Amino acid sequence: MRLYFLTFLLLCSRIATGQTLAELEKQLDSLLQKRQKSEVVAGIGYGNNPAYGSKVTNYESIVLKTFVSPSLSYYHKSGFYAGISSYYLFNATNNPWFEWDMTAGYDYTKNKNFLTGVSYTRYIFSDSSDVPATPIKNEIFAYFYYRKWWLQPGVSFDYGWGKDVNEAAHLRETLRGNDFNIIAAVRHPFIFSGIMGRGDVLLFTPSINLTMGTANYYSNLKAFQYITRSPQLMNIKNHPGKELNFEDHTEFEPRAADLTMNLSYFVGRINLAPSFTVFKSFTGSEQGIMSYFTARMAYSF
């Protein structure tokens, strides 16, 4: 059983690369009311993911390894959508395709005063010795933005749950877990058209975010643009049949604040979406302000 007893901050861009394009498309569609038809979107993202720094599972040698993430999504004009994405890890010592994500959700963008949506994601992890395991395999994510004011306040709710099972000859170990997070945000989208020609649009959206919640696991929750791991193993339960059940819980508390600058450039059917974030963790780290960069490119059919 791969458990984690250390607390440290990782510059993880997994969530940013998974969210940047979708979030910017929702903003642009809601502001310009341009989505009048259904479409298929193929994309590829770039970022970093926590991984072991050697072939041996060592919790003190976690490093960031670069990955690319191809994805394919279908957006219906009604607001419903579904998609699948995968992650390929560079410099992997085992299976480089370490994760597959399947997402379905609904976005409501037709009201000029607010923007809201909800989604469900199922995470499927391969048997990779490179990436720390997490019991969280399911996630529900919901968000709301009030956009009548110049500064748009918003809030997101994120709940993940699941279990990780490891079976040996005479022992079955089960790690059950969940994490819950809330993000309070304020932002303002700036839209510029005709930057390079008559048909292009540039969307620049700076936002300030405060993340509050728990951080029990190396999870991929959309609420996290960075990951804080908590150290204590709170509860171990013995069950008949030589089965051990582990439960790991931390308090709900403010975890980090960040300033994120999303840029999205639309020209024809192509979208380029880089993002840069600076953040400060409030828990488990003595480091100061840190930052990371992500990027994504997509083509709409």
LOTOR-292353 format. One record per residue: residue in one letter; x, y, z of N, C-alpha, C in turn. Coordinates in steps of 0.05 Angstrom, whole numbers, plus 5000, padded with zeros to 4 digits. Example, Ala and Ser with C-alpha at 12.3 -4.5 7.8 and 13.67 -1.06 7.14 Angstrom:
REM LOTOR-292353
a526448865156524649105156526449345156/s525749555142527349795143525850015157/
END
This chain:
REM LOTOR-292353
m501749765000500050005000501850255000/r501250424981502850664979501450884994/l502250935018501151145035503051375037/y502051615046503751845046503751975073/f506052005085506352105112507752375113/l508352495090509752745089507952975080/t508553215089507053455080508953625064/f508253685040509753875024508053985002/l508954194990507454324968508654244941/l506854174923507854094896506654294876/l508254374857507254544836505954374815/c503454304819502154114802500254264783/s500754234757499054374737497054184725/r496653944736494753754725492053874722/i491054004742488354104741488154344723/a490154504723490054744706489854664677/t491354464668491254394640488654254634/g487354124653484853994648482554194647/q482854424660480654614664480954864646/t483254934638483655194626481855234601/l482055044583480555074558477555074563/a476554884579473654874584472655124597/e474155214617473255454632473255704614/l475355734598475455964580473355954559/e472755714549470655694529467855764541/k467455674566464955744579464756054582/q466956174590466856464593466256604567/l467656524546467356654520464556614509/d463556364511460956314501458756464516/s459156484542457156624558457156924552/l459557034547459757324543458857404515/l459557244495458957314467456457164457/q455456964472453156814464453656694436/k455956584431456756504404456056204398/r455756044419455355754414452455704405/q452055674380449455624369449155334357/k451355184359451254914348452954734365/s452554474362454154274376456854244362/e458854164377461554134365463153934380/v465153824366467153644377469753794379/v471053774402473553924407475753724414/a477953734398480253574403482453754413/g483853674435485853854447488253694457/i490353844463492653734476493753934496/g494353844520495254014541498153944550/y499354124564502154094573502254174603/g503754024619503954104647505953924661/n505753924688507553764705505853604725/n506853374732505453194751507353084772/p506453064797508152944818508852654811/a511452584814512352314808514752254826/y515352004829517651924845520251984829/g522252074843524752154829526651924824/s525951684832527651454827525851214822/k527050984815525550744810524350624836/v525450714859524450614884522350804895/t520150694906518050854918519150994943/n519651254940520851414961519351674964/y517951704986516251944990517852194995/e520552174999522152405003523452504977/s522952354955524252434929522052474908/i519952624915517852694896518852924878/v518652884852519453094833517053154815/l517353354798515353414778516353324751/k514753154737515453054711513453164691/t514453234667512853354647510953154634/f508553234627506653064613505253214591/v504153074572502353184553499653034556/s497553174550494853064555493053104531/p492852904513490852924492488052884502/s486053014490483352994499481453024475/l479052914479476952934459474252974473/s472853184466470353254480468153324460/y465653274469463353354453461653544469/y461153774457459453984470456854014454/h454653964468452053994455451054284459/k449654384440448754664442446854714465/s445754504477443954534500445554594525/g448154534525449854574549451054324560/f449954094552451153834561453653774546/y455553634559458053564546459153314559/a460953184544462352944554465052934541/g467052824555469752814543471452604557/i473652544543475652354554478352474549/s480152434568482952534566484852334578/s487252334568489352154578491852314584/y493752194598496152334606498652154601/y500552274586503052134579505252264594/l506652114611508852224627511552174614/f513052394611515752374600517652274622/n519752134613521852024632520651834652/a518551694644517251494661519051244663/t519051114686520450864690518650624686/n516050674685514150454681512250534659/n509650504662507650564642507350864639/p508150984616507951274614505051374612/w503151214602500351284601499151224629/f499451404647498851344675496051404684/e494451544667491751624676489951674652/w487351604656485151664638482951794654/d481752004643479552144656477152144638/m474752094649472252114634470452304649/t469452504635467952724647465252764632/a463152824647460552904636459453124653/g458153314640457153544656455253714640/y454453934653452554124641453354404649/d453454594629453954874634451555034626/y450755224643448555404636449755684632/t449655774607450956024599449056224586/k446456164587444456334571443456574587/n444056584613443156814628445357024629/k444757274623446857474622447957554649/n446457474671447257564698448957354713/f448857104705450456904719451256674700/l453256524709454256294695454656064715/t453655824709453855604728454055344713/g454955144728455254874716455954664736/v455754414728456454184746457553964729/s459453804740460653594724461353364743/y461553124731462452884744464852774729/t467052694743469352584731470152324744/r470752124727471651864736474651844728/y476351794748479251774744479951474743/i481451404722482451124719485451144718/f486851014737489751024739490850754731/s493050764716494450514709496250434732/d497350194730499150094750501950214744/s502350454753504850594748506450644773/s508950564773510650614796511750894797/d511151054776512151324775510551524791/v507951474792506051674803504851574830/p504951744851503751664876500751594873/a499951384886497151294884495351464901/t492851484894490851624909488251464910/p486851454932484351304933482051454918/i482351704913480151864902479951814872/k477751684864477251604837474751744825/n473251874841470752004832470752294841/e469452474825469352754833466852884822/i465653044839463453224831464453514835/f464153674814465053944814462754124805/a462254344819460154534812461254814816/y460355004800461355284801459055474795/f459355724805457455934800458956204799/y458456364778459556634775457356824770/y457357044786455457264781456857464764/r455857524740457357684721455957944713/k454258034729452958294724454758524731/w456458484751458258694760460858684743/w462358914745464958914731466858714742/l467058694769468458484782466558254788/q467058024777465157804778465957614801/p464357594822464957404844463957124836/g465356924847464556654841465356464863/v464156224862464756024882464555754869/s466455574876466455304866466455104889/f465154874885465054664905466054404892/d467754264907469054034896469153814916/y468053574909468053344928469053104913/g471152974924472252734912472152504932/w471852264922471752024940472651774925/g473251564940473951314928475551144947/k476850934936478450754952480650634935/d482850554948485050424934485550154949/v485549944934485749674946488349544937/n489849434956492249284950492049014964/e492248804947491848524958494548374956/a495248264979497648084980496647804985/a498447624991497747334994495747295016/h496247415039494447375062493447625074/l493447845059492648105070491448275048/r489348405055487948595037487948865051/e489249065038489349335049487649525033/t485949665046484049845033484450125044/l484950315027485150595035482650745024/r480950825042478550975034478951265040/g477951435023478351715028476551905013/n476452155022475052365009476252635015/d475852824997476753095001474553284992/f474253505006472253704999473553975000/n472954134979474154394977472254604966/i472654854975471155084965473155294955/i472655404932474255624922472555874919/a473356084933472056344929473756504910/a472556634890474056764869472857034861/v474457204850473557454838475157494812/r473857574790475257594765473957804747/h475357874725474158044704475257954677/p473557874658474457804632474758054614/f476958064600477458274580477458144552/i475858254534475558134507476558334487/f478258244469479358404447478958254421/s477958384400477558264374479258394353/g479858254332481358364310484258404317/i485458234333488258264342490158224318/m489858004304491557934281490057944255/g487357954257485757954233482858004241/r481057974221478258044226476757824242/g477857574241476257354253477357254279/d479257384292480357274317479357424341/v479457294364478557404390480557324411/l481257514428483057464451481557514477/l481557314494480257334520482357324542/f482557524558484457534581482857554607/t483257364625481657344649483457314673/p484157534687485557514713483557444735/s484357284754482657214776484257184802/i483057254824484157204851482456994864/n483856784875482356554886483356484914/l481556404931482156304958481056014960/t482855824964482155544966481955464996/m479655345003479155255030478254965029/g479254795047478354515046480254325060/t480154075052481853865062483853785041/a486053655049488053565031489353315041/n487753105040488652845050490352685031/y489952735005491152554985492352704962/y493952564946495052664921492852654900/s490752794903488452774886488652964862/n486852924842486853094818484453274818/l483453344841480953504842481253764827/k479153844814479154094798479554334816/a478954314841479354544859482254604864/f484054404859486854444864488354524839/q489754744841491754814821494554754832/y494654654855497054574869496054364890/i497954214901497154004920498654034946/t497154024968498354024995497553755007/r499553605016499053355029499253385059/s497353275074497453285103498753025114/p500153045137501952835145500652605161/q498552665176497752465196495952255185/l496452005193494651785188492851765213/m490351835210488651875233487351625244/n486751435227485151215237485750955221/i486450745235486850485223484950285236/k483250155219481249975230481949685221/n481949505240482349225234479649085230/h479448935208477048795202477548495200/p475548325203475948035200477047965173/g478347735172479547645147482147775140/k483547875160486148005156485948235136/e483948395139483648635122484048885139/l485749055129486349315142484949535126/n483549715140482249945127483450195139/f484550365122485750605130483950845123/e483751035142482251275137483951515145/d484151705128485951925131484352185130/h484352355150482652595151484152825162/t483753055150484853315160482553515163/e483153725177481153925182480654095157/f478154195156477454395135478654665143/e480254775126481655025133482555165107/p483155425109484355565086486955435079/r487355375053489655235044491555405027/a490455585010492255734992490755964980/a492156164971491156384955492756414930/d491456484908493056504883491956724865/l493656814848492956994826493456854800/t491356804785491556654760490856834736/m492556814715492156974691491656784668/n489156754659488456584637488356754611/l489656654590489556774564488556574544/s486656654528485556474508485256624481/y486456524460486456644434484956464414/f482856564403481156424384481656534356/v482356354337482556434309481356204293/g479156254280477856044266476955824285/r477755574279477055344296479255284316/i481355444317483655384334483555564359/n484155444382484255584407486955524421/l488455744428490855714443490355834471/a491055684492490255764519492555724539/p494455914541496455904563495256014589/s496455934611495656024637498056044656/f498056254673500256284692499056344719/t500056214740499056234767501356284787/v500956484804502656524827501056464852/f502156334872500456254895502156244920/k500756244942501956224969500356014985/s501755814994500455605010500455695039/f498255625053497955695082498555465100/t499055225088499354985105501754825095/g503254715114505154505108507654595092/s508154855090510454935074511555195085/e514155215086515455465094516355625070/q515755535046516555675023514755925018/g515856115004514356364999512456334975/i512256544960510556544936511756374914/m510156204902511056024881509356054856/s510055934834508655974809508855734791/y507155714771507355504750505955604725/f506555474703505555554676504355304663/t502055334649500955114634500055224607/a499555044588498655124562496954904549/r495154994531493354804518492654904490/m492454724471491554794444489254604437/a487254714423484954564416483854634388/y482554444375481354484349478454394350/s476654564341473754504341472854404314/f471354184313470254084288467354164285/
END
